[in-house]
Amino acid sequence: MAGALKPGERVLLSFEDESEFLVNLEIGKRLHTHLGVIDLNEVLEKEPGEIIRTSVGKKGYILKPRLIDEIMNMKRRTQIVYPKDSSFIVMMLDVKEGDKVIDTGVGSGAMCAVLARNVGSTGRVFAYERREEFAKLAESNLKSWGLINRVTIKVRDISEGFDEKNVDSLFLDVPDPWNYIDRCWEALRGGGRFATVCPTTNQVQETLKKLHEFPFVKIEVWESLFRQYKPVPERLRPMDRMVAHTAYMIFATKVCRREEI
């Protein structure tokens, strides 16, 4: 079969009770779940979209995982930038094929993965993380998603500044972004775009004060509220729970030379 799955591939096994299992396919491996045992040899004989059954007859579907599935099921040791925010950030930064982007405060690698997906095979993400254990976790996650070849990870405190200059955009994810605005400005090209996230309003205020000290324009503050609905035609309604406030997103665009202020 042309589309048959192979050992080493990742699949998402999605069942009718909404249970999902993200697994690496291995010959001879059996996955024990609350729905029964899943024989991965049987999965290897099929193609994406086909049905799989557990040892007790529970029906599921074999799917290729999306990046959002990987991120929401990833190994993590830090809070991540939620997909509802990361997708908007990438649009506001206008990250595209061939871009050079700096990502700071990499954490477990969720936002770095989104940026790497968008810069394409000809772009580059320069990822800064001061904690070596987090950098290693991010590297492991990026490898499993097939994106590590687009990323350069640097274990360094950004108070030392950035090696790169004239980058197209920069994403800053640290508790005190106002202390690094000068370094961000120096790293961006003219017209380069900046973004940061802050969980509280007092952090936003401090960041805005600092941004206004530099030649930035199009300074904007956003918050995204995103609500999912139950996909049942007879009783369409919102889900009982939602992820409401996650972070305030701040954006700005660099203009002119500093000496021209």
N, C-alpha and C positions, 0 to 999 in steps of 0.2 A: 504494500500500500504506500502510495507516494507520501501521504500525510501521517503515517504511523509514528507514534511517539518513540523516543529512543532513551536508553539509560542516561542519566545525568540531567535530563530536561526537568524543568519545574512545571507542575500542574496544580490547578486549584480544583479540588473535588467538592462540588457543591450539591447539598442534599435538600430534599423537599421540606425539611423542618428548619431550613435556613442555616444549618451547621455547615461549616466550610473547613477544609483541611488543605493547607499549602505544603506540598511535599516535593522532594527530589526523587525522581524515579530510580529505583535500584532493582536489579534482578534478584529474585528470591526474598525480597523484603515484604513483610506483612505489617500493616498499620492497624493497631488495636484502638478502637474508638467506642463511644457509648452507643453507637449504632451497629456495632458488630465489627468483625475483622474485614479489612480491605486488602485483598491480594494484589500487590502492585504488578505482578506478572500479568494479570488480566488487563490492567491499565495499559501496559506496554503493547498489548495486542490490538489496541484500539486507536482511534483518532480523536482529536479535540471535537467536542460536541456530542460524542457518543455517551450511552448510558453505562453506568457501572453499578453493581449491586454488592452489598456487604454480605457477610456469611449468614445473616438472618433475613436477607431479602430486601433491605432498605435500598431504595433507588436514589442514585445521584447522577451527576453529569460531570464529564471531564472537560475542563476549560483551561485555556492558557491564561495565566494570571496577568492582570493589568499592573502597571506601576503602582496604582493606588492600593491594590490588594497587597502588594509586597510591602509598601510603607506601613499600612495599618496592621500588618502581621509581623513586622520586623523585630529583631532583637534590638532593644533600646535601653539606654541608661539615663536618658535625659528626656525632657519634654520636646516634642517635635513641633514644627510648623505644620498646622493642619492643612490638608489638601484644599479646603475652602479658602484658605489664605494664600497658600503657595501658588495656586493657579493664577490668582489675581496679581500676585507680586510679579510673576514671570511676564504677564501681559503688560503690567505697568512699566517694567524694566525693558520691555520689548526685546527679550532674549531670543536670539535666532541663530540659524546655522552660521558658523564661522566666528561667532562672538567670543571675546575674551572676558571672563567674568571672575570676580573675586567673591568667595563665600567665606565668611568669618563666623567662628563659633559653630563648627561643623556638627558637633554632638554625635548623633548616631548616623547621620548622613542622609536624612530624609529630604531636606531642601536641596542639598548638594546633588542628589539624584535627579530631582526635577530640573535643576539648572543644566546638568550634564545631558539629559535627554534633549533639551532644547538647543544647546550649542551645536549639536550634531557632531559628525565625524571630523569636521575641519575646525571646530572651536575648541576652547579649553576652559576648564574651571580650575582656579587656583584656590585651594581650600586650606584655611588656616584654623588650627585647633591647638590650644596650649596644653591640653591634657593628653598624654600619650595613649592612655588606655581608651579614651574616646576616639582618638584618631585611628587606632587599630580596629575598633568596632566598626567605624564608618568605612574603613577600607574593606573589611570583610563583607559588609552589606553591599557595597558598590560592586565588588567582585561577583557576588551571587546574582546581581541584577544585570551583569554584563556592561557596566558603565565605567569601570575603573580606568579604562584606557583613555578616557576623556578628562580625567581629573589628576591634578598634582596636589598631593596632601603635604602640608608643611606643619610640623609640630613647633609652634612658636607663639609667644605672646604678641599680639598685634600692637602693643605699646611700642614695640621696636620698629613699627612701620611695615610697609609692604615692599616686596622686591619689584613688583610689576608697576609699570606706568602706562598711562593712556589706555586703560581698560575700558570696555564699553559700558559695563555696569558693575555695581558692587552691592552685595547684600550683607548687612551687618546684624548679627544676632548675639548681642552681649547685654548684660544687665545695665550697663552705663554707657549707652551709645554716644552721649554728648562728649565724652572724653576722647573720642576717636574721630570726630568729624573732620579735623584738620588732616589726619592721615588719609582719610577717605577722599577728601577733595584733591589731595596731591596725586593719588593713584588714578583718578578718573581722567579720561580725555575730555576735551571741550565738548559739551553736549552730552557727556556721559551721565548715566542715571544711577541714582542712589536709592536704597530702600532699607528700612530697619523696622523691627517690631518691638513694641513695648506693651506689657500687660496692664500697666496702670497709668492714670492720667498725669500724675506728677512726673513720671518718666517722660511722657510725651512733651510736657511743658519745658523741661530742661533741654530736651533734644531740639525743640523748635527754637529756643533762645540761641542755641549754638549755631544752628543752621542759618539763622538770620545774620550771623556775624561773617558769613562767607558768601561769595557770589554764587548763590543757588537761586534758581527760579522754579516755578511750578511746584512750590511746596504744598503738599496735600496730606491730610490725615483721613484715613478710612477705617471703618470697622465692618466686617462682613458677618451677617446673621443668615444662617442657611438652615432651612427646615425640610426634612424628608417627609414624604407622605406614604401611607400604607397603600400598596398597589392592588386594592381589592375593589372591583367595579361597584359592588353592591353597598359598600360602606367606606367610601373614600374619605379619609380624614388624616390629619397629621399624626406622625409617630408620637407615642406617649412621652418620649424623651428627646431632647435635642442638645447638641453642643452649641451653646449660645456664644457668650463672649470668650474669645481665645486671646486676641491681642489687637492692639491698635497698630495700624500699618502707616508708616510715614514715608513719603516719597519726595524726591527733589531732583533737579537737573542742574549740573554744573555749567556755568557760563563764564566767559572772559578769563583773563589772567588775574592773579591775585593782586599784582601791582597796579591794576587798572581800576580797582575799587574806588 
